[in-house]
Every structure is written in structure tokens, then in C-alpha cells.
Amino acid sequence: MSDTEEVAGSQATSKHKLVDTITDPELAWVAPEPRGIASTIIANDPRFYTIVENNGAGPVNWEVHVPAVGERICSSYTEGGFTMYELAFRELGYRLPFNDFEAEVFGRLKVAPSQLHPNAMAFIRAYQVLCRYLEVEATVPLFFHVFKIQRQRVGDQQGWVSLKHASSKIFRMFVESARGFKERYYVIKPVTEFALNSLYMDKAVILEDGSPQLDAQGEPVTEWSLRFPLAWTSEHFEMRTEEYLTAAADLSPEEQAGFLKLKTYVKGFKPCTFTVASGAVALDKRGKPRVEPRFVNTKALLACKSVEEEKVLLDNMADLASELFKLAAEHKGDKLKRKTKKAKVGSSSTMIPEETLSGSPSQSSPVVSSKVAPGSRTKRQRDEAMATIVDLSEGDGGFVLPACLSNRSFFDNHPLQVPVSERNHVLGTSADARQEQLTQDIAAVIRLAETALVLNEGGPTYEAEKLAAKNRKLEAEITLLENDLLDLRSKQENYFKNMEEARLTAEQLEKTNKVLEDLKVSSAEQRSKMLEEMAVLQAKCAPLEDEKEETLKFATRGDLVKEIRRLGGLMLASMVHGWKNAIAQLKIVNVEHGLITEGIHKLKKVENGQIVIPEKYREMALEEEKDEEEEDDDDDEEDAEEEAVEGEKNPDGDKEGHDESH
């Protein structure tokens, strides 16, 4: 059997009442205790610890449910539910959602959180706190280099999974024996999308050959899968414990430096020194002072309520030897006392009748001695086993009564006997004296009985017990009221927040409705105005009754203006042509009389016997004259160019003409 597998035979003989209600054959591998211990938490339990998240004034993301009858810690639950031990939240400081490191540890081990022993859960938290204090990155590979896995096996079945240090010890166990945790568990369920999403992650789809599956674009295909199992699973046990660990060669340089930093911090602790009851230093077998190394106090570390408290504790952890020294000394002293008591109980002491002893015959109390009377057989007496009647070590030197309460058969084994001296004393008194003495003794017995009854019914002890019971009841009520107060404060904060949101929403809604009404009115007015304008435009754009079909093609004002300009140009050209044609004809008709055309113009008219140009055509006439002058200049240039070309074509003619001039 591996050193990481522990045969937990005690589970089979557990003090808990085991009622196996698990019928799922897939959970046949689960040990008797996880499948047989029912949760003792009830809904109105004043000790019920329900703080599982630090949401402040935010919404509640997780709900705590009491398991139904027949459900166990290893049962499966719907709607993302999973079981958790109350100890994890109340004493170990866990809060939901689990951070990336915690989820990765659960995922690597392939276990549900409740499948881990509380000491293992404590190591996970303490490791993160110490790494944060020493400024070491808390990685999963480094964690599984510090710790190794220990399994609790019961026959062919498996129980909780534990952790222990692999080589260098750094942390003390949270508790030597985490009693009471097994029957206090409940079901956690996510109630918001945020909480539910925290349990899942995008995971690459892996093919049978170990390669990632790719999509059409060559990107890895992912699927939405759980970060760790929510219910107990046997998948963890399919691998050997050493396969989960990280070898030193596989640590990164940063992780190796971090591991060295953790070990160096713990090596700086002063060792714990043992002392005996007298205060002297206890020595070991070699005569040297008995000491033992010290480690990080996991329980004290997880009891801190803030990062500041953690820092103060860890700053002074190396100098806490004085406290541990005192505790170790008290523990050693108690052990010595127990050994002394055992030695005294084992001593030979015998109650023997008084008449066998020398001395005054008037003694009435029994005498305890380790010596025998004269004349007895000394050697035989030493060899015989002597029964203990009264243990003198339990007294302080006074008369010690026999132990009748713890040993109900004491008088059966030791019948009552009256010493001879006492018998003679009784018989030597008169009847009247005996009657008087008996009356006094009976009265004393009655007074003793009355006193015992009264003290049993009341007295300081009774009152103290009543007050203690009342105090416990009040403490339970206070705890319940505190929980109710926390719930009411949370609900009140949520109520105020919701009221503020509702108020803001109502104001925004009112503004929106007002804007909407204004838009409706404005839209109606604009629509009416637009319809009127459309009617006017439609009336203006309506075709005439005798309008020809070719004019209907003008769909825009621009097309119409363009056509009007074109027609205006044609009309002007036609008028100019007619004017010039008329002048040319008049010149031919009046060739004999010499028709005078100077001073007349197509834009001029006759007013008061004179030819004048109207003011509105004056600018047009000037532009026309300017254009005519430019045309005349162009004509002169063209004539000059033509003459030059002709001169180049006939150079001889020019020469001959020149000679003739001479």
C-alpha cells in the first residue's frame, strides 16, 4: 500500500449512525461514511452559518439549502447545485465564487470541493495567504510540489481526499482531527447568471489523437464546460497519486525561487522548547534539550479577518515561541501528573479490621496501611495479590470515603463490618442512651437528606447551571437575531437600492412620455403642414388640359428652366436672322436710292421721331457690339494668315512683282 493511501478502518466503526440511502450504482465506490452520514443542519438551527459570499450591498448570487431526506454529501444536485461543508465557510474563510487558483486545484484533482478533507481545504487557503504575504505567485504547479495526495480507502471504497507535505513542511494541520464536520453540510445553488457562469469556462475540444479540433477558419473549437466536478466522482482515482504532483525539474525558475522563499521563511522560526512541570527544560534520551521545529499556524492564519491581520500575524510568526513554549510546558506537566496518579493507584493498600492492629481500642475509623500485623505470615502476604479498597492518592491527608458511586458493587464485594471496639461500645451503653443516640443519628441523617435534596434542587451550582442554560439559549437567540439582522440589513439595502432605481426609472419614464407626447403633437402639425405643401406643389405641378405629351417629360424645375433657356436662345437667333434678312432685302430693293442703315439696330426703337435703344436693352446691345468687334478682329487675323500662306506658296510671283516695281 502506498504511503499516500490510508486504510480508514475507523470509518466502518464510526460513531455516526450510518444510513445508506444511495441507490445510484455509479456511487458504489464511495465509502460508508460519506454515503451514510445525514446532515444534522435544520432550517431554524441558530448555529446555521449561511454567509457564503461577500456581495456587500449587491444582489444575492448564491442560496443555501438544507439537503432533503435521503440526500448525502456525495449526492448529485440539479441547477448547478453542489454540497459544501459548513466548516469551509465558517472557519476556513472560503467565499464564493471560487477564485481561479481554487477552481484550478479542484479541476486538476478532478474532485468536487466537498470531496476534499477540511485539512486539505485549509492548506489551499493558507498557501494563498502565505504566498500573497511573501509576494510569491501562487501557482498550481508549485502547490502540487509542496503537497502530495493522501487517500482514505475503506476496503474497495474511497472516502475523502487529503493533502500532506511532500518534502519540506511549511504548514501545521488546521486540526489534528476535524471532528464534527462530517454531519454539517448543505447544498449551494447559484441563483444569478454571474454565479452560474463562474462554474464554467471555455475549453478547447480535443480530438482522439490529442490535437485540438479546428473550425473552417483554422481556429480552435471550444465548448462551455465545468471548471471542476460539482458532485463526487471516481475520475480522480483513475490516476496514481504521483501523477498529480509537480517534480522539481518541472518548476519554472520563478516557481523554484518562490519555493525557496517559502522554505526560508519557515526556517526562520524559533523552535519550540519543552519543559517539565517544575519549569526546567526537558531533556531527551541523549541528555539534550528537547525541542521541535515550528511551522505556520494554519488555524490562527485562517482566523484572521483581514489582510492587515494576516500581515501582523505572519510578521510575528517567527517569535511566537514563547506562547508555544508555555503550552508545551503545561501539556508535559499534565502528562507527568497522569503518570504519577497511575503509579499511586497501582500501589498495594489494604483496609483491615482495627482489632488486628496495635493501638488504642477506642479508634472508630478504618486504618489504611501497607504493613501487616505481627504474627502473620510475612512471605505469603508479600506473594499474594492485595486488593485496593481505598485510593489514598485521591485525598489530601484526611479521611477518604470509599468509591461507591463509580463502583456500585463496592459493598457487595466488601460487606459492612463493625469493629469489635465499636460493638463493645454499643453494647456497653444503656438502652436509653442508645435510644437517644439513635434519635440524634436519625435526625442527622434526615437533615443530611434534606440538605442533599435542597442542594440538588437549587443552590449555587443549580443556579449556575440554570444561568448557563439560559445564557446558551440567549446566545442561540442572539445568533439567530444577528443572522436575521444581517439578512434584514441586506434586504433593506437592496430595498433602498431598488427604490432609488425605481425612482430614477419613473423620472426617466415620465420624461420619455413627455417627449413622446411632444413628438406626437409636433409630428401631427408637421404632417398637416407637409400635406398642405404637397397639395400646393401637386397643384402647381399639375399639367394643363391642352399640354402636349412631350412637355410632360420635364419632371424637375431644372429640366424646365433648361428647356426655357434653349427655346429663348432659338427665339433670339430666329429674331436676329429675321432682322438681318430684312435689312439685306431692303438694301437690294433700295440699291438705286442708297438705303441708309447706319444707326439702326434690332434692339432700338423710334421714340419722338428719334431712334433710341430702350434702357432695358442697353447692356445687351453693348455686349453684342463687343462680340461683333471681337468677331471683326478674328476675321482680320484670319485674312492675314491666309495672305501669309498664299505668299509662302508663290515666292516667285512676289519677286517678279518686286522687280517690276523697280
MITI-377546 format. One record per residue (C-alpha): residue in one letter; y, x, z. Coordinates in steps of 0.5 Angstrom, whole numbers, plus 500, padded with zeros to 3 digits. Layout:
AYXZ ...
END
This chain:
M500500500 S507503498 D512504504 T516499500 E511493502 E511491509 V505486511 A509481515 G503478518 S507475523 Q509470518 A503467519 T503466526 S511464526 K514461532 H517456527 K513449525 L511450518 V510444514 D509446507 T512441502 I512445496 T508442490 D510446485 P505451482 E510456480 L512457487 A504458489 W506466490 V512464496 A509466503 P508461508 E515461512 P520460506 R516454504 G514451510 I521452515 A525446514 S533447515 T535444522 I542443520 I544436520 A551433517 N554432524 D552438527 P558441531 R556448529 F555447522 Y559452518 T562450511 I567455510 V564458503 E570460499 N578462500 N581457496 G587456500 A591450498 G588450491 P582445489 V575445493 N571448488 W564448492 E561443496 V556444502 H550439502 V544438507 P537439504 A533433503 V527431507 G521436504 E526441500 R526448502 I529455502 C525456495 S526449492 S530448486 Y536444485 T540441479 E547441477 G548449479 G546448486 F543454490 T541455497 M544460502 Y543462509 E549460514 L549467516 A551469510 F558466510 R559465518 E557472520 L557477513 G563474510 Y561472504 R565468500 L564464493 P565465487 F560472488 N564478485 D562482479 F558487483 E554482488 A552478482 E550484478 V546486484 F542480484 G541480477 R539487477 L534485482 K532478479 V532474485 A536468488 P541470494 S537467499 Q531471497 L534477500 H533478507 P540478511 N540485513 A540486505 M546482504 A549485510 F548492506 I551489500 R558487503 A558493508 Y557498502 Q563495498 V568495504 L566503505 C567504498 R574501498 Y576505504 L573512501 E576510494 V570510491 E568506486 A562501488 T557501482 V551498482 P547505480 L550508486 F548502490 F541503488 H541510489 V543509496 F538504498 K531502496 I527496496 Q522493501 R518487500 Q515483505 R508481503 V503476506 G496477503 D497475496 Q504472497 Q511474497 G517473502 W524476503 V526482499 S529487504 L533494503 K533500506 H536507505 A532511500 S534518503 S541519507 K542514512 I549511512 F549504515 R546501521 M542495520 F546489521 V541486526 E534489528 S531482528 A535477524 R532471529 G535464528 F537465520 K531462517 E532455519 R539454518 Y540454511 Y544449506 V545447499 I551450495 K553446489 P559447484 V564441483 T569444478 E569448471 F571454474 A566454480 L560453474 N563458469 S563463475 L555463475 Y554464467 M556470462 D556471455 K549475454 A547478447 V541476444 I536481444 L530481439 E523483440 D524490438 G529491443 S535491438 P541486438 Q541480434 L547480429 D550474425 A552473418 Q558478419 G554483423 E557481430 P552481436 V550474437 T551472444 E548466449 W551463455 S546465461 L546465468 R548472471 F543471476 P537466478 L539460482 A532459485 W527463488 T523467482 S517471482 E520475476 H522480481 F515482483 E513484476 M516491476 R515496481 T520497486 E522504484 E523501477 Y530498480 L532505483 T537510480 A535517480 A540523482 A540525475 D542518472 L548518476 S555519473 P559525475 E564520479 E558517482 Q555523484 A562525487 G562518491 F555519494 L557526497 K563523499 L559517503 K555522506 T560527508 Y564521512 V558519516 K556527517 G563527521 F560522526 K559525533 P552524535 C550519541 T548523547 F543519552 T544520560 V539518566 A541513571 S545518575 G549520569 A546526568 V545528561 A538526559 L533532556 D528531551 K521535551 R524541550 G529541555 K535540550 P540534551 R537528548 V542526542 E541522536 P545521530 R550515529 F552511522 V556506520 N556500525 T555495520 K555489524 A562491527 L565492520 L563486517 A566482523 C573485521 K577479519 S582483514 V582490510 E587492516 E582491521 E577495517 K581501516 V582501523 L575501525 L573506520 D579511522 N576511529 M568510527 A567518528 D570517535 L566511538 A561516541 S564514548 E562507547 L555508544 F554513550 K555508555 L551503552 A545508551 A546510558 E545503561 H539502557 K536508559 G537506566 D534499566 K528503563 L527507569 K528501573 R523497570 K518503571 T520504578 K518497579 K512497575 A510503580 K511499586 V507493584 G501498583 S501501590 S496499595 S498494600 T494489604 M496483609 I491484615 P491480622 E495482628 E489483632 T486488629 L493493630 S495496636 G502494639 S505488642 P500482642 S507478642 Q508479635 S508473630 S510476623 P505479619 V505486618 V504490612 S501497612 S497502608 K494504614 V487501617 A485500624 P482505628 G474505628 S474502621 R470506615 T476510612 K472513606 R469506604 Q476503605 R479508600 D474507595 E475499595 A480496591 M485493595 A489486593 T496486593 I498480598 V506481598 D510486594 L515489599 S519492593 E522486592 G525485599 D531489602 G527491608 G527484611 F521479612 V518478605 L515471603 P509470599 A510469592 C508461592 L512459586 S510464581 N502464584 R501456585 S494458587 F496463593 F494459599 D487458595 N486465595 H489466602 P487461606 L492460612 Q490463619 V493463626 P494470629 V490470636 S496471640 E500465637 R493461638 N493463645 H501462646 V500455643 L494453648 G498456654 T503451654 S503444657 A503438653 D510436654 A512443652 R508443645 Q511435644 E518438645 Q517444641 L513440635 T519435635 Q524440634 D520443629 I519437625 A527436626 A528443623 V523441617 I527435616 R533438616 L531443611 A528438607 E535434607 T539441605 A534442600 L535435597 V542436597 L543442594 N538441589 E542435587 G549438588 G552444591 P556450587 T550451583 Y549444580 E557443579 A557450575 E551447571 K555441570 L561444568 A558449564 A554443560 K561439560 N564446557 R559446552 K560439550 L567440550 E566447546 A562443541 E567437540 I573443539 T569446534 L568439531 L575438531 E577444529 N573443523 D576436522 L583439523 L581444517 D579439513 L585435514 R590440513 S586442507 K586435505 Q594434507 E596440503 N592437497 Y595430498 F602433498 K601437492 N598431489 M604427491 E609432488 E605433482 A605425481 R613425483 L614430477 T610427473 A613420474 E620423473 Q618426466 L615420464 E621416466 K625421462 T620421456 N620413456 K628413456 V628418450 L623414446 E627407447 D633411445 L629414439 K626407437 V634404437 S636410433 S630409429 A632402427 E639403426 Q637409421 R632405418 S637399417 K642404414 M638407410 L635400407 E642399405 E644405402 M637405398 A640398396 V646400393 L643406390 Q638402387 A644397384 K647403381 C641406378 A639399375 P639399367 L644395363 E641389359 D642392353 E641399355 K636403350 E630406351 E632413350 T637413356 L632410361 K629418361 F635420365 A632420372 T638424375 R645425376 G645432373 D641429367 L646424365 V652429366 K649434362 E648428356 I655426357 R658433356 R653434350 L656428347 G663429349 G662436345 L659433339 M665428339 L670433339 A667437334 S667431330 M674430331 V676437329 H672436323 G676430321 W682433322 K681439318 N678435313 A684430313 I689436312 A685439307 Q685433303 L693432304 K694439301 I691437295 V694431294 N701433295 V700440292 E706439287 H710437292 G708442297 L706439303 I708442310 T703442315 E707447320 G708445327 I703439327 H696439331 K691435332 L693434339 K700433338 K703426337 V710423335 E715421340 N722419339 G722422332 Q719429334 I712432334 V710434341 I704435345 P702431351 E702435358 K695433359 Y693437352 R698443353 E693447357 M687445352 A692447346 L694454349 E686455350 E685453343 E691458340 K688463344 D681462341 E684462334 E688468335 E681472337 E678469331 D683472326 D682479330 D675478329 D676477321 D681483320 E676487324 E670485319 D674486313 A676493315 E669494316 E667491309 E672495306 A669502309 V662500307 E665499300 G668506300 E662509302 K658506296 N663508291 P666515293 D668517285 G672511284 D676513289 K677520287 E679517280 G684513282 H687518286 D687523280 E691517276 S696517281 H698524280 
END
